[in-house]
Amino acid sequence: MNRWPTREQVQRIKDRYPPGTRIRLDHMDDPQAVPDGTEGTVQAVDDAGQLLMKWDNGRSLSLVPGEDSFSVIPQQQEQGMTMGGM
């Protein structure tokens, strides 16, 4: 199901995952996958609707919504973790 997304679909993905959105990877079925549980930050969304990621482990492999399993880390949780570490 490698259908190229429409502009409207890509725009919805961009709206849902703007740059700076924090993501936690559940699973990626890819031989070069980052490890499950890795967290990272959305840098941009490309014309194919893929999330261009900067993973906390230094990797930069993109996420494909609808194929890869991931969740958004709520901002309060992220801030709480930072504050709790002080």
N, C-alpha and C positions, 0 to 999 in steps of 0.2 A: 504494500500500500504506500508506495513512494510517489504520491501525487503532489505536485507542486502547489503550495497554498495560494489562495487568492490574496490580493492586496488587503481586503477586508479582514481575512483571517490573520494575516501577519500583523495588522494594526491592532487587533484584539489581543494578540500575544504581547505586543509591545506595551499596550495599556496595562495588561495584567502583571507583567514582569519588567518594570522600568529599571534603568541602570541603578545600581545600588541595592537592589533586592537581594536579600540573603536567602540561600537555598541549602537544603540538606539532601544529599543524594541517598535514595533508598536502594536503587539498583539500576545498573546500566548493562545491557546485554551487548558488550563490545569487547573484543580481545584487548583493546588498549584502555579499558575502563579505569576510572579512578575508583578507589575502594569504597564500598558501601559505607554510609555514615559520614563521608567527607562533606565538609561545608565549604561554601564559596559565595562569591558575589557576582551578580549579573553585570556584565560590562556593556552589552548591547544585544539587540535582536537583529539577525541578518534577514535578507530578503526571502530565505527559505523558512523563516520562522524558528530558527534554532537560537537557543540562548547561548551567547558567547560568554563563557565563564572564566573567572579567575579563581581557581580553587585555592583553599588555604594551604594545601600541600605543595603549591608552586606550579601545578599543572594548569592547562588552559583548554582542555577538551570540552567541546560544546555539548549542550543538552538538547534533546529533541522531544518537545512536548508531545504526549500521546504515545511515545515509544519508550522513553526512559521514565523511571519511577522516582519522583522527588517531591519534596514539600517546601513551602516557604517558611522560613523561620520568622515568627512574629517579632516586630521591632522591640516590644517590651521585653520579650525573652532575651533577645540579644543584648539590650541595654542592661537588663538585670544580671546577666552573666558577667558583663564588664564591671558593673558596680560591685558585685559580690566578690570579685577577685582582688579588690583593693585592700 
